[in-house]
Amino acid sequence: MDCLGGEPVNYSFIDKWLLIFIAATMVLFIVGPLIYTNQLFFFTLMIYTILALAFNVIYGYTGYLPFGYTAFFGMGAYGFAIGIHLGIGIFPSILLAVAITVLLALLFSPMFRLRGAYFAIANLAGFEAVYYIIENNYMRPITGGPYGVSIPQVFNPTLTYYIALAMLALIILINGYLEKSDLGLALRAIGNNPVTAYLAGINVPLTRNIAWLISAAFAGVAGALYGWYIAFFYPESVLSLTTSLFIIAFTIFGGAGTLMGPVIGTWLLYSVYDTIGISYPTYFTLIYGLLIVIFILVLPNGLVKLIEKYLKIKIR
């Protein structure tokens, strides 16, 4: 029995459906660019998928909604650039980016004293502070300030693409483990009722902070990969509230708290976004915004729950 007296926990998280899902993901991103020759589209789709999975760790399981989540993505990109400028190499720079992002998450962790809208607003304020610190002209020697940072010496979009694909597969696998682990069960208990979780013997602050750091680390990886791929960026391109809103919409539309929901939501909504942006560039923000509102109103529990309801199947 699990700690809450429910059904026995299945620790065999690598089941055939998870492997099939990972294999299908690999096929999509390997074959896709051969059919639709726009590698940037597929790379951006991968980055948003990683971000949605990362965001789902904290929001989908615990219910905490960080509006300023993109701060972790931005710090990952800048951390990677700092590492490259220090000359430590590509993969050590990715590790440095993750370390800096996790450090930022630790600085933000006292926000968990708040709940609901107060936590969301405090997180948004933290994001704004990060944005203005990085954009400040006095930070030009480190971040490039408002003029951005350039790392052309590591520009290799093809290599970056396949490294990002490997990282996406790994993060899906880790999320599959998390879903059926003791940590995942504890996080769901906290999301349902933190007081009941505490009475059941769960260390609520520690468990919540572990999820927060894991989520931030994944976002840092996404930021580092994005910075490596484009090799030039400025604050607005990696520290945009639009990115946070997209991540939130993708996760909720697909189904927060599930493994496949954020992935399916990202693939569908970002594809719609890309199509509308090309076909109706003048009105795409209005059209896309209305579509997201309609989707979320019609599917409050996410697309995955709708599929489960009508097809009578269980989706992870």
C-alpha positions in Angstrom: 0.0 0.0 0.0 1.2 3.6 -0.6 1.5 6.1 2.2 -2.1 7.3 1.8 -3.6 3.9 2.0 -4.4 3.6 -1.7 -3.7 0.9 -4.3 -0.3 -0.8 -4.4 2.4 1.2 -6.1 3.7 -0.1 -9.4 7.4 0.6 -9.6 7.8 -0.8 -13.1 7.6 2.6 -14.7 9.2 1.6 -18.0 6.2 -0.1 -19.5 5.6 -0.8 -23.2 3.4 2.3 -23.7 6.1 4.6 -22.3 8.7 3.1 -24.7 6.2 3.3 -27.6 5.6 6.9 -26.8 9.3 7.7 -26.6 9.9 5.9 -29.9 7.1 7.8 -31.6 8.6 11.0 -30.3 12.0 10.1 -31.8 10.4 9.2 -35.1 8.4 12.4 -35.3 11.5 14.6 -34.7 13.8 12.6 -37.0 11.4 12.1 -39.9 9.4 15.3 -39.5 12.2 17.7 -40.8 12.6 15.4 -43.9 8.9 16.0 -44.8 8.4 19.6 -43.5 11.8 21.1 -44.1 11.8 23.6 -41.3 14.2 22.4 -38.6 13.6 25.5 -36.5 9.9 24.6 -36.1 10.7 21.1 -34.8 13.5 22.4 -32.6 11.2 25.0 -31.0 8.5 22.3 -30.6 11.0 20.2 -28.7 12.0 23.1 -26.5 8.4 23.9 -25.7 7.7 20.2 -25.0 10.6 20.1 -22.5 9.3 23.3 -20.9 5.7 21.9 -20.6 7.0 18.7 -19.0 9.1 20.7 -16.6 6.3 23.1 -15.7 4.0 20.1 -15.2 6.3 18.8 -12.4 5.5 21.7 -10.2 2.0 22.8 -11.4 0.5 19.5 -12.6 1.4 17.7 -9.3 1.2 20.4 -6.6 -1.1 23.0 -8.1 1.4 25.9 -7.7 1.2 28.2 -10.7 4.4 30.1 -11.3 3.6 32.9 -13.8 7.2 33.9 -14.1 8.4 30.4 -15.0 10.2 31.6 -18.0 12.8 33.1 -15.7 14.4 29.6 -15.4 14.4 29.2 -19.2 16.2 32.6 -19.6 18.7 31.8 -16.9 19.5 28.6 -18.6 20.3 30.4 -21.8 22.4 33.0 -20.1 24.1 30.5 -17.9 25.2 28.5 -21.1 26.5 31.7 -22.7 28.5 32.6 -19.6 30.1 29.1 -19.6 31.0 29.4 -23.3 32.6 32.9 -22.7 34.5 31.4 -19.8 35.8 28.7 -22.3 34.8 25.7 -20.3 33.2 23.9 -23.2 29.7 23.1 -24.4 28.6 20.3 -22.0 30.1 21.9 -18.9 28.3 25.1 -19.9 25.0 23.2 -20.0 25.8 21.9 -16.4 26.7 25.5 -15.4 23.4 26.7 -16.8 21.5 24.1 -14.8 23.4 25.0 -11.6 22.6 28.7 -12.1 18.9 27.9 -12.7 18.7 25.7 -9.7 20.3 28.4 -7.6 17.7 30.9 -8.8 15.0 28.3 -7.9 16.4 28.1 -4.4 16.2 31.9 -4.1 12.6 31.8 -5.2 11.7 28.9 -2.9 10.5 31.1 0.1 7.6 32.1 -2.2 6.0 28.7 -1.3 5.0 30.4 2.0 2.3 31.8 -0.3 -0.5 30.0 -2.1 -2.9 30.6 -5.0 -2.8 34.0 -6.6 -0.3 35.3 -4.1 2.3 32.7 -5.1 1.6 33.4 -8.8 2.0 37.2 -8.4 5.1 36.8 -6.2 6.7 34.6 -8.9 5.8 37.1 -11.6 7.5 39.8 -9.5 10.6 37.6 -9.2 10.6 37.1 -13.0 10.5 40.9 -13.5 13.4 41.4 -11.1 15.5 38.8 -13.0 14.6 40.4 -16.4 15.6 43.9 -15.3 18.8 42.7 -13.7 19.9 40.9 -16.8 18.8 43.8 -19.1 20.6 46.4 -17.0 23.4 48.2 -18.8 25.7 47.6 -15.9 25.5 43.8 -16.7 26.9 44.2 -20.2 30.2 42.5 -19.3 28.3 39.4 -18.2 25.0 39.3 -20.0 25.4 41.9 -22.8 22.7 44.0 -21.1 19.9 45.1 -23.5 22.1 44.4 -26.5 22.1 40.6 -26.1 24.8 38.0 -26.1 26.5 36.2 -29.1 28.2 32.8 -29.0 28.9 32.1 -32.7 31.8 29.9 -31.9 29.5 27.0 -30.9 26.8 27.5 -33.6 26.0 24.0 -34.8 22.2 23.7 -35.3 22.3 20.1 -36.5 24.2 18.8 -33.5 22.2 20.9 -31.1 19.0 19.5 -32.6 19.9 15.9 -32.0 21.2 16.6 -28.5 17.9 18.3 -27.7 16.0 15.2 -29.0 18.1 13.0 -26.7 17.4 15.3 -23.8 13.6 15.3 -24.6 13.6 11.5 -24.6 15.5 11.4 -21.3 13.1 14.0 -19.7 10.1 12.0 -20.8 11.6 8.9 -19.2 12.3 10.8 -16.0 8.8 12.1 -15.9 7.5 8.5 -16.4 9.5 7.5 -13.4 8.3 10.5 -11.3 4.7 9.7 -12.1 4.9 6.3 -10.3 7.5 7.0 -7.7 7.0 7.8 -4.0 7.9 11.4 -4.8 5.2 11.6 -7.4 2.6 10.2 -5.1 3.7 12.6 -2.3 3.4 15.6 -4.7 -0.1 14.5 -5.7 -1.0 14.3 -2.1 0.3 17.9 -1.5 -1.6 19.1 -4.5 -4.8 17.6 -3.2 -4.4 18.9 0.4 -1.1 19.8 1.9 -2.4 19.5 5.5 -3.6 16.0 4.9 -0.3 15.2 3.2 1.5 16.5 6.3 -0.6 14.4 8.6 0.1 11.3 6.5 3.8 11.8 7.2 5.0 13.7 4.1 7.6 16.4 4.6 5.6 18.9 2.6 8.3 21.8 2.3 11.1 19.4 1.4 9.0 17.4 -1.1 7.7 20.6 -2.7 11.1 22.1 -3.0 12.5 19.0 -4.6 9.9 19.2 -7.3 10.6 22.9 -7.7 14.3 22.3 -8.2 13.7 19.4 -10.7 11.3 21.6 -12.6 13.8 24.5 -12.7 16.6 22.2 -13.8 14.6 20.9 -16.8 13.8 24.5 -17.8 17.5 25.4 -17.5 18.4 22.5 -19.8 15.8 23.8 -22.3 17.2 27.4 -22.0 20.8 26.1 -22.5 19.9 24.1 -25.6 18.0 27.1 -27.1 20.9 29.4 -26.5 23.2 26.9 -28.1 21.0 26.5 -31.1 20.4 30.2 -32.0 23.8 31.4 -30.7 22.6 35.0 -30.3 19.8 36.2 -28.1 18.8 39.2 -26.0 16.6 39.5 -22.9 13.3 39.7 -24.6 13.9 36.6 -26.7 14.5 34.3 -23.7 12.8 36.2 -20.9 9.3 36.8 -22.3 6.1 36.5 -20.5 4.6 35.1 -23.7 6.7 32.0 -23.2 5.3 31.5 -19.7 1.7 31.9 -21.0 2.3 29.4 -23.8 3.7 26.9 -21.4 0.7 27.3 -19.1 -1.8 27.0 -22.0 -0.1 24.0 -23.5 0.0 22.1 -20.2 -3.6 22.9 -19.2 -5.0 22.1 -22.7 -3.3 18.8 -22.8 -3.9 17.8 -19.3 -1.9 18.9 -16.3 -0.8 16.2 -13.9 -0.4 13.6 -16.7 2.6 12.4 -18.6 1.3 12.7 -22.1 -1.0 15.7 -21.6 1.6 18.4 -21.7 3.3 16.8 -24.7 0.1 16.4 -26.7 -1.0 19.9 -25.8 2.3 21.4 -26.9 2.3 19.6 -30.2 -1.2 20.5 -31.1 -1.3 24.1 -29.9 2.1 25.1 -31.1 1.3 23.6 -34.5 -1.8 25.6 -34.6 0.2 28.7 -33.6 2.7 28.2 -36.3 0.0 27.6 -39.0 -2.0 30.7 -38.0 1.2 32.8 -37.7 2.1 32.0 -41.3 -1.5 32.2 -42.8 -2.8 35.2 -40.8 0.2 37.1 -39.5 -1.8 40.3 -38.9 -4.4 38.8 -36.7 -2.7 35.6 -35.4 -2.3 36.9 -31.8 -6.0 37.6 -31.5 -7.1 34.4 -33.3 -4.7 32.2 -31.3 -5.6 33.8 -28.0 -9.3 33.2 -28.7 -8.7 29.6 -29.6 -6.8 29.0 -26.4 -9.6 30.5 -24.3 -12.2 28.4 -26.1 -10.1 25.2 -25.8 -9.5 25.7 -22.1 -13.2 26.5 -21.4 -14.4 23.5 -23.4 -11.7 21.2 -21.9 -11.2 22.3 -18.3 -9.6 19.0 -17.4 -7.5 18.8 -20.5 -7.6 16.8 -23.8 -6.3 13.7 -22.2 -9.2 13.4 -19.8 -11.6 13.9 -22.7 -10.0 11.1 -24.6 -10.1 8.8 -21.5 -13.8 9.6 -21.0 -15.0 8.8 -24.5 -12.6 6.0 -25.5 -12.7 4.4 -22.1 -8.9 4.1 -21.9 -6.4 5.2 -19.3 -3.7 7.5 -20.6 -0.6 8.2 -18.4 
